[in-house]
Each structure stands twice: as structure tokens, then as C-alpha cells.
Amino acid sequence: MSEVTSEPSARSTTQGAQQGKPKQDADTVSAARGMAAQRRGGGPPWAGAGQPTEKAMTFGPSAKRLVARLRPERIGVIVVLVLGVVSVALNVIGPKILGHATDLVFAGIIGKQLPAGITAAQAAAGARAQGNDTIANVIEAQNVIPGMGIDFHALGLVLAGVMAIYLGSAVFGYVQGYLLNGIVQRTVFSLRREVEDKINRLPLSYFDGRQRGEVLSRVTNDIDNVQQSLQQTMSQLLTSLLTIVGVLAMMLTVSPLLSLVALITVPVTFWLTRAIGKRSQKQFVAQWRNTGVLNGHIEETFTGQELVRVFGRRAEVEEIFREKNEALYQASFRAQFISGIIMPSMMFLGNLNYVLVAVIGGLRVASGSMSLGDVQAFIQYSRQFTQPLTQAASMANLLQSGVASAERVFELLDAAEQSPDPEVPEVRSERRGRVAFEHVSFRYVPDRPLITDLSLVAEPGQTVAIVGPTGAGKTTLVNLVLRFYELDGGRITLDGVDIARMARADLRSGIGMVLQDTWLFNGSIRANIAYGRPGATEEQILAAARATYVDRFVRSLPQGYDTVIDEEGTGVSAGEKQLITIARAFLADPSLLILDEATSSVDTRTEVLVQRAMAALRSDRTSFVIAHRLSTIRDADLILVMEDGSIVEQGTHEQLLAAEGAYHRLYNAQFAGATAEME
């Protein structure tokens, strides 16, 4: 982010984490990130960002929390439930009525073979007299009319009724699915928006110890997996559960004895599903954790391809990728394999149940205690009963995977946020740019102080240069002005107002910032410059471009200001990228300007031109300039020399050279020392 003109978006917040990262001394960096580096087991320099330790929540609380997110859609959920009940009720009535059609056909076939003019009782008695008790039982149970064949009119009415019932069930099921899809999409939409808002409220310290790829994996892959799991499991689980209840009720009405036989497998089903699910849940958590780790590594190495090739670390990068990919493969294989055992186990139990029902049902038909149609209906019900159990079991792996992803998203949502803005924030009466540090203390790591009891005043219109060795706290100083981090002690005032009492958006709206590491987004050069001031006119954009010499090279591009560049600045040089970010700061016209090594990427000739432009930009506003090249800050009104978080010297360039102190040593090391070394 080249400057801050408004409350940062998710993109600018992430960028701040990348480019506004504190330049700490070696011990501080080691303490802050040492544990992360140990967790990664070593590796190349670009792979040093840490991976947070994952501690998965239990399945139950996470699943309840996920379901609770449907609460705003409770009316729609109720409608879906009602439609599901109606659809399932119609669906389970069908086999019973279809069984009546079977009875009509069977009765017609047997009746056609009997002589007309006698009653069913007489036909049954005749069959018993001949020793055919089974035939007699069937005649009595099936309401056979001797001499009469199949009643096709009655059969047609029954089949038409069954078709209407199944058609109605399908229509209600379609409407249910349509509404459910909307509920899931709105719920996930709300979750994404909440995660986006959460990222904007997270402090930069949250991103300092985490890989960008790992955080992005939670925002993209994990939320997508939650959506897919909800979409598939809610519909099928709801239908399956309602089908189980409806089919069980119909089975009891047809035959309580056969229902008892069918229910024998239910406890075994639940025990088996729970036992397998408990083992596979851990593997699903590991699967998505390893997905985040792998994405983080890929993002790092892809963005650092030049360094990977220059330093010949391709083999090492590929080995790290192979290890992480192997870990993901093993976790995914175990998760899918263990959860995949559920389906064939359920099919085996279902087939066993089918055999038992068919054998016992056949015996009861032979005994005359049940009709053939009822047995047929019950066999259909037994299949319908085991099928939703099997579906529910097969959904277990998707549900576990979704809950595992939800845990990772909830962990992000539960992360500690930056302190909220005051309920009644103070507002500056005038924007002059006076900055005062009053006994400021700050530390990144609790037991390692970085800045202690620092006091200084930057008057309006002054250019304050901050110099010192790496890790002295120079960048930290300006990050504290922006409230990227909160103070441990003291206060900082801007035009007499404590910045801790101001709204962050109001504070940052008057501050422009140009960093050493440029940030550009995918868009035209014009849009990248205009990012500094929403609603800027074309003339204002062109004026900023001319003042910072962007216009000089843009005119040579085929599409001029409409040239599209991506976030890596493809198509322009590193110096030209920096000029674009400087133009962005010019356009913002802030009252306080922060330049953190802003000219380090430009050539010497361009630097002279930019320095002249910056001199005009810095007029009538306070400027903090962080510089390693001391030649760029000779004209500063005040130069602060920092060492170990403290200001050890301050004054103008001439005064500090005459004092022959820390600044004098830095100056000689940079110029005279370099010449002597060459000699």
C-alpha cells in the first residue's frame, strides 16, 4: 500500500501486513518468528513465514455453530422442512398403493383359473380338501373372485393415482431444493462478508506470523468447502432423515413383525458410522490444515521465482513441495479411505436386511397372514429404509470435511481484533501535520523492549529524516503514527489530538505513505494512480503524473494511461512502479507524508528528479523520511539518528557532522569507508 487515504480494505490490510512489516533488530525478529521457523523445520529464506499451530475443535460444537449460522434463514428453513415432509410423505405412500395394484393383478390371475359361480370361501375349502392349504390361504388373503380376471379399470385408477403421487412428490422436492439452494448461498455469502470484515479488523500482528497463502486458503478453499458440504449434506440429510421416519411409520402399519426384523440393523448402522466417523474426522482436519500449508508454500515460491532460480534453490523448493504434497496426499487418502468404508458396510447390512425380509415375508404370504402386495410394499420400504441410512452414512465424510473447514474459518473469526475506535472519537480542528511523541514505549515481543521513553516533536512543514542501522526502529516509528500497532506506554498526538482517541479512518485519511516495496493492483496505470484519491478528475491525475515524472514513460507506452498492469507490475520496471506509487501519494495531497525508502528502486537520474518533486510535495506539510542513503536527506529540517529504539542524536546535516557522533560514523561508513575499502 503506497498510501493510506481511507479505512483499508481486505486487500490493503493484507498488503499492509506484507509491506508495512516492522524492520526489527535481529533478536526481536528471532523471538517473534523463531517458533514459526521451527515448526516449518527449516528451509530457504523465502519460506520463513510461520504456520500457526492448529488445534481442531470437537466435531459437535463446530457443527452446532455451523448450523446456528442458518438462524437468519429460519423461516425459509421451516418452509423447506414442510415441503420436505410433504414430498417424503407422498413418496412413502406410493409403495403401499402400488402393492394394492399387485394384489389386483395377482387376484385376477388366480381368479381366472377358478370356476365361476362359486365364492372365494368355497374355492378355498375345495383347495384344502385337495391338500393345497397354501393355495387356500392365498385365495382367502387376496380377496379372489372365482372366474373373474384382472380388473383393468381398477388397476388403471390405482396406477394413475401412484403416478400423480410420485409427480407431486417430485414437484415438492424440486421446490424444496430450489429454496434450500438459496438458503445455503445466502448463508455462505454472509460468512464470506463476515470474514472480509474480520480481516479488516485484525491487527497487522496477526498477519506477521502467518503465511499469506495459508490465510487465503481459509478465506477461499475452506469457505468453498463449507458451501459444498452444506449444499450436498443439508438436502440429502434432510430428505434421508424424513424418509427414515416416514418409511418406518409405513412399515409398522404394514407389518410390525417385519419392521422389527428391519430395525435389527439400525443399531449396528449407527455404531459403525460413529466408530468410523470418529477416526476419519481427525484425518479431515489434517487434510485441510495441510492444504493451507501447501498453498502457503506455493504462493511464496511462485512470487519468489526469480530468487529461487538465481540462488539455485529449485531442487530444495521442489523437495519441500514434495514433502508437503505427500503430507496432504497421506491425510487426504486416510480421510477418504476411512470414511469410504461406511458406504460398502451400509450396503452389506442393507442386503442382509433385504434377504431376511424377503424370506420371512414369503413365509407369511404362504401362511396367509399377509398379502403378496403387502410383502412387495414392505420389501420396497425396507430398501427405502436402508437407502437413506446408507446415504446419511455416505454424507458423513462430506459433513466431516465441511466441519473441519468450518473450524479453520471459525478460528479466523475468533482471532483477537485490534482495539475498537472510541465511541465518540476526537476530531482535529485543523490539519497542520504537527506530530508529537510523548514518552512512547513499544515492543513487538512482551519481554523484548524496542522503543523506550521516546519523545520528539515534528512541527508543521518540517521534513524529519530518520536514519540508523537496520533494526533500530525507524519503520516502527512511522507505523506507530499510523496506529498499525498500539503503544505500550506514552502517547502520540497529531495536531494536539491523541491518535488513540481518533477514528482510524480519520487518522489515516490525512496521511500519505510511500513504501520501499511497491504495491500495484491489476488495473490500468490511471486507476493505480487514482487509488490515492477516489473521485479524482483526469486533470488531477495527469498533474500528479507529471509532477512525479510518470508522464515521461507512460507517453511511450502504446496504450498510455490505459495500459493494464498486474499486482506484480508486469510491463514496467521496478523504478517505474515506484514512480506510480509516488504519484498516488501526490494525488492524495495529505497533511502528513511518510516516505519509507521511497526512492530506493529508481536510478540516480530519476532520483534527482523525484527529489525535486518531493521537495514541492513536502512544502506546507510534515514529512517523515526514512532513508539509508544519507545523500537523499541532506536538506531535511531535522535528522533523527536512532539506535536500539532510541534517538541518540538529532539536528541538521551540518550540525550532526560537526558533532562527530553516530551520524558522522554512519556518513563516513557510507561514503569515505566505501572509498577506502576499494583502495
N, C-alpha and C positions, 0 to 999 in steps of 0.2 A: 504494500500500500504506500503510495508515494505521498499521500497527504491525508489528513483526516478532516473532512468537512461536514460530516453528519454521523449519526449513530451507525456504527459499522454493521454491514450485513453479514450473513454467514460467510460469504466469500472473503470480505475484507477482514473479518475476525480471524479466519484461518490464515490469511496472509500475514496478519499481524503476528500470529504465532510463529510464522516462518521467518519473517524479516525483522520483526521488532524484538527478537530474542536477545536477552541480555548478554553483553560481552563481559563475562565474569573472569576473575582470576582462575588459574588452573585448579587450585584447591577447591574453590566453590563449585566449579563445573564438575569436578570429580565427585564431590559429595552429592551433588544434585542428581547426577546421572550414572553414578557408579553401579548402583543396584540394577539399573536397566541394562547396562552393558553386560553385567554378569549373567543376567537372565538370557541374554542373546547368545552367550557362550563365545564371545569374541567376534571377530570378523573385520572386514575392511572399514576404513574411516567413515565412509558414507552410510554404513549400516549401524551407526551408533545410537539412533533414537530408540528409546525404551519401549518395551511392550508391557502394559500393566498386568499384574497378576490377576488371573481370572478365578473367581470363586463363585461357582454356579449356585443359584438359589435352588431350593427344593422345587419339585415339579408342581405340587399343589398350589402354594401361594402364587407362583408365577402364572399358572393357568387361570387362577381366580382373578388375578389382576388384569390379565388379558381380556377375560370375559367381561370384567367390570367396565372396560372401555366401550362396551356396547350400550351402556346405560342411556346415553343421549338418544339412542335409537330404539328405546324400549317399546314405543307404540308400534313401530314397524316390526319389531321382533314378535310382538303379540299377534299382529296380523299374519306374519309368517307362520307362527305356531298354529293359528286357527286354520289357515289354508293347508298346512301340513296334515293336521288332524283329519280334515275333510278328505283330502287326497288319499291318505292312507286308509281311512275308513272305507271309502269306495273300493279301493284296491283289494282289501281283505275280504270284502263281501263277495267279490267276484267268484272265487273258487267254490263257495257254498252254493251259489246259484248254478254254477257250471256243473256241480255234482248232481243237481236236480235234472239237468239235461242228460247226463249219463244214465240216471235212473230211468228216464223216459225211453231212451234207446234200448237199454238192457231189458226193461219190462216188455217193450214191443217185440223184441226178438224172441223172448221166451213165450209170450202170449200167442204169437203167431204159430208156435209149434203145438199149442194145446187145442183140444177140440172146443168149438164154440158151443154156447148154450149151457155151460156149467159155470159154477162160481169158483173163485180162487181157492176157497176152503175145500171144495170138492176135489179140485185138481191137486192140492197139497196132500189131502187124505189118500188119493189114489197113488201118489208118488211114494208115500210112506208104506202103503200096502205092498208096493213092489220092492221095498227095502231101500228106496232112494231118499233118505232123510235129508241129505244136503240140498237136493233139488227142492224138496218140500219147504225147507227153511228159507230158501231164496225166493220161492213163489210168495210166501207169506210176507217176507220183508220188503219185496219190491212192488207190492200192490199190482200184481199182474192181472190183466183181464184176459181170460182164455179166449182164443180166437181172434183177438184184436192185435194188429201190428203196431208199428211206430206211429204215434200221434204227431205228424209233422207240423201241424198248426201250433200245437202247444210247444213243440220243440223250437219252432221259429221264434215264438214270442220270448222264450227263455233266452235264446241266443242273442236276439235283438236287445233284450234288457242287459245282458252281460256286456255287449258291445257299448251300449250307452254308458254303463257304469265305468268301464275302463276308459272311455273317451273323456268322461267328466273328471276322472282321477288324473288323467294326463293334463287336462286344461288347468286344474287347480295346482298341479305340480309345476307347470310352466310359470304360472303367475307367482307362485312361491319362490321359484328360482330367480325370477327377474327382480323381485323385491329384495331377496337376500343378497343378490349381487350388489345392488345399490347400497345396502346397509354396510357390507364389508368395504366397498370402495370408499364410502364417506368416513368410515372408522379409520381406515389406513391413511386417508387424506388428512384427517385430524391429527393422527400420530406423526406423520411427516412434518406437518406445520408445527407441532409442539416440539419436535426435535430441532427444527430450524430455529425456533425462538430460543430453545435451550442453549444452542451453540452460541447465540449472540449474548447470552447471559453468563457464559462460562468465562472464568479468568484466563489470561494467557498462560498462567502456570499449569493449567490443565493440559494444554497442547504442548508445552515444553518437554514433557516426559513421555510423549506418545508419538507413534508413527502416524503420519497423515493418512497413509493407506489403511491403517487399522481403524482409525476413526471413520474414514469414508466407507469402509466395509460395513460398519454398524448402520450408517445412515442410508446406504443403498442396498447391499446384499441382504442384510438381516431384516430390514423392513420389507423388502420384496418377498423374502421367505415367509415372514409373518402373514403377508397378504395372501400368498398362495396357500398357506396352511389353513387360514380362516376360510378362504373361498371353497376349498375342497372338503375340509372336515366338517364345517358347520352344516352344509347342505346334506352331505351323506350321513353324518352322525345323527342329525335331527330326523331324517327320514328313517334311518335304521332303528332308532330308539322307538319312534312312534309305530313303526311296523312290528317290532317285537311285542309291544303292548297290545296292538290290535290283533295280531295273529294269535297271541296267547289267549286272548278272550274268545276268539272264534274256535280255537282248538278245544277249549274247555266246554263250549256249548255242543260241539260235535261228539267228543268222547273224552271224559275225564281220565279214563284208564290210559289211552294212548297219549294224552297230554303229560301224564306222569312219566311215561317212558321217554317222551321227547325232552322233558326237563332234566333228565338224569345227566345230560352232557353239559348243562349250563354251568354248574359249579366248577366243573373241570375247565370249561372255557375261560371263566373269569380268573381262576387261579393261574392258568397257563399264560394268559395275557399279562397279568400283573407281574409274574415272575420274569417273563421275557422283557417286558417294558422297563422294569427297574434296571436291568443290565444295559439295555440299549440307550437309555436316557443319558447316561454318562458319556457314551460314545458320540451322541449327537452334540452335546455341549463341546466336546473336544473337536468335533468336526468343524463347527462354526468358529471356534477360537483359532484353530489352525488356518481356516480360510482368511481370517483377518490378518494373521501373521504373514501369510504368503502374499496377500495383496499389498501389505506394507513393504515387503521386500521388493516386489515387482515395481511398485511406484518409485521407490528410492533408486533402484538400479536403472530404470528406464529414464528418469530425469537426469541421472548422472552418467549416461552412456559415454560421454566424452572422457570423463575421468577414468571410467572403467577401462577404456581402451588405451588411453595414454599411459596409465600406470601398469598396464599388462595384468589386470586382475580379473580378466574374463573367466579364467578357469576357476578361480575362487568363488566368483559370483555364481557361476553355474553349479558349483558344488553346494553352496548354501541353498540355492534354489532346489537342487535335487533333494537335499535333506528335508527342507520344509514341505516340498511337494510330496515326498514319501510319507512324512508325518500326517499330512492331510489325507493321502490315499489310505493309509492304515486306519485312521479314525473313521473315514467315510465307509470303508469296506466293513469294518466291525459293526458300525451303526446299522448299515443296510442289511448286513447278513443276519445279525441277531434279531432285528425287528422283522426281517423277512421270514423267519422261522414261524411266525404267527400264522401266516396265511395257509401253508400246507397243513399245519396242525389243525386249524379250524376245518379245513376241507376233509381231513381224515375223520374228525369227530362228526361232521355233518353226514358223511357217507355211512358211518356206523349207525347213526341215529336213523337214517333212511331205511337201512336194512331191518332194524328192529321194528319200526313202524309198519313196513310192508308185510313182514311175517306175521306179526300179531294182528294186523288189520285183516289179512287174508283168512286167518283162523276165525275171526269174529264174523266175517261175511259167511263163511261156511257154516257157522253155528246159527246164523240168522239174527244175531244181536245187532248187526249193523248192515246198512245198505251199501251196495257197491259204490254208489255216488258219494256217500259219506266217507268211505275209505279213500276214494280218489281225492276228494276235497281235503282230507286230513293229510294225505301224502303231499299235496301241494302246499298246505300250510306248514308242514314240517320242513319242506325245502325253503319256504319263505321265512321260516323262523331261524333256520341255521344260516341262511344267506346274509341277513342283516347283522347277525353276530359275527360272521366272517368279515363283512365289510367294516364293521366297527373295529374289529381287531386289526384289519389291514390299515385303517386310518391311524392306528397308534403311532406308526413311525413318522407320518406326516405331522401329527399333533406334537409329538416329542420334538421333532426338528423345529417346528414353529415356536414352541415354548422356549427351546434353547436359544433361538434368535431373539425372542422377546426379552429374555433375561439380559442379554447384552444391550439391547436398546434401553431397557429399564435402568441398567447400571449407568448409562449415559445420562438419562433423565434425572437420576438420583444424585449425580455428582454435585459437589458443593459449588454454589454460584458466587459470582462477585457480589460484593455488598451492594444493596439496592440504593438507588438515588434517594435523597431526602424527600420526605413527603411534601415539604414546602421548600424547594431549592432556592438558594440565593442567586440573584442575577446581577451582573456587573452594570453599574450605572453608566460607565463609559468604557470603551475598548481602546486602551492606550498600549497595552502589552507590557506592563510592569510586573515582573516576576520576582518573588522574594522567597528564599528558602530560610526557614527559621528552625534551627537546631534539629535538622532532619536526620533520622536514623532509619536504616533499611537493611534487610538481609533476605537472601533467597532461601537459605537453609537456616533453620532456627538457631543452631549453635555456631554459625559462622557469620559474624557481622561483616557487612561490606561497606556501608556508609554509616559513619557515626558522628553525630553532633555537627552537621554541615550547615553553614549559614552563608548566604550570598544574596546580593540584590542585582537584578538586571533592569536598568532604567529604560523607559520607552525610547525607542530609536537606537538603542545600543546594539552593537554586534559583539556578542560574547563568544569567544572561541574557547573550546575545551580540548586540551591536549594531555597526553600522558601515555605511559606504556599500556600495552594490551592487558585488559583485566583490571584497569584502575577504577572503572565505574563510570566512564564517560557516557556511554549509551544508556546506562541505567539512570543517569541523572535526567535525561530528557524523557525517558519512559515514565518516570515518576511525575513529570509535569503533565503528561497525557493521561495519568491515572490508569496506565496499563497494569500497574501494581500498586498496592496500598502500602502506606508508610507504617513503620513500626513505632515511630516517635516523631515529634515535631509537626510542622505543617508547612504547606506551600500555598502562597497566595498569588492570585492573578488579579491585578488592579485592585488590590486590597481585599479581595474575597477569597476565603479559604476554598480551595478547589474541592475539598471533601464535602463542602456544603453546596456544591453546584451540581446540576444535572450533567451527566457525562456528554450528552449530545450538545448541550450549550457550551460546555468547556471546549470540546473538540471542534466545534463549528468555526471557531476563530483561530484555529491553529493549522498551519500548513506544514507538511513533513515530506522530505525527500530522503530516501534511504540509499545506502550503498548498493543494496540488492534491489534491482528494479522489479516492478510488478506491472504487467500489462495483461489485459483480458482479451479474449477472442472478439475482435471487432475492428472497425476502421480506426485509422490514426486520429481522425476527427473525434470519434466517440471516446477514445482513450484520453485525449486532452480535455474534452468537455466533462469528463468524470469529476474534475475538480470543482465545477460549479454547475449544478443542474439548472437547465433553462438558459444557459449562456447563448448569446447571439453568435452568428457566424463571424461578425466583425471582432467580437471579443476573443473568440478562439484564434482567429488569424493574428490578432495583435499579440497574444501570448506566444504564439508560434514564432513570430518574427523576433520578439524580444529575446527568445532563448535560442535563436538560430536553427529552430526546427524547420522553418520555412525553406531554409537554404537547401536541405537534402530532400525534402518532400516534393519540391518542384521537379526534381529529377526523376521521380517515380512515375511510371506510366499512368497510374490511376490517382496520383496526387494524394490528397487528404482522404480519399475514399479507399486507399489501399488497406486491405484487411490483413491484420497480423494476429497471431495467436498468443496464448499466455506465455509462450517461450520467446516471443518477439521474432519469430521466423521471418526473414526477409529484410531485417535491419540489423545493423551492427550493435555491439554492446554499448558503444558511446552514443549512438543514435537513440537507443532505448532509453538511456539515462536522460538525454535531452527532452524526450517526450514526457518523462515523469517530472522534469523540472518545469516544463511548460504547463503541466497540470497544476503545479503549485503556484505558478504565476497567475493562472486564471482564477484560482481560489481567492487571491488577494487577502491573505489572512493578516491579523494583527500581530501574531506571533509565528515566526518561521523557524523550523528546525531542519538543519541540513546535516545529515549523518554521512560523511564521506561522499557527498553528492557528486563530486567531480572525479572520483577515482577511476571511472571507466572511460573517460574521454581523453583524447590526445592532448598534447601540450598546447597546440594552437587553439583548439576548441576550448580548452580550459581557460585560456586568457579571455576569449570572447564571453564565455559563460560567467567568469568572474566579474566582468564589466556589467553584464546584465543583472547579476545578483546584487551588485552594488546599488543599482537603481531599485531593485526589488526590496532591498533591506532598508531603504530610506523610510523614515517615519514609522518604523515598526521594529520590534525587538527580534533579534535573531540569535539563535544558538547554533554554532557551527562546530561540529566535531571533525577534527582533521588530524591525519597522521603526517601529511606533507606540510611542514611548517611554513613553506613559502606561500601557501594559499591564505594564511591568516595574519600576515604582517600588518595589514591595515585595520585589524579588529580594535574596537574601542577598549575591550578588556579581554585579556587572555588568562584563563584559569588552568593551572597545572595540577593535575590530580595524580595521586599515588595512593594505592590501597584504600580507595574510597574517601580520601580526604583531600582538601585543597591545600597544597603545600606552598604555592606561590600564586600571585595574581598581579597583573599590571599590563602595561603596553609592551609591544615587542622590544622597543629600545630599553625600557626600564628593566625588563627581565634579563636581557642580555647583559646589561651593566651589572646586575646583581650577581652574575656568575653562579647561579644556583642550579636547580633541577632543569629549568628551561634551557639554560646555557648548555648543560650537558646533552640534553636532547637535540639541540640545534647542531652542536658540534658532531654528535654521533651521526646525524643525518647528512651533513654536508662535508665538513672537514674530515670526519672519520672515514667516510667513504672514499675520499680522495687519497688519504694516507694509506688506506688498505690496498688500493690499486697500485700505489707506488711500491 
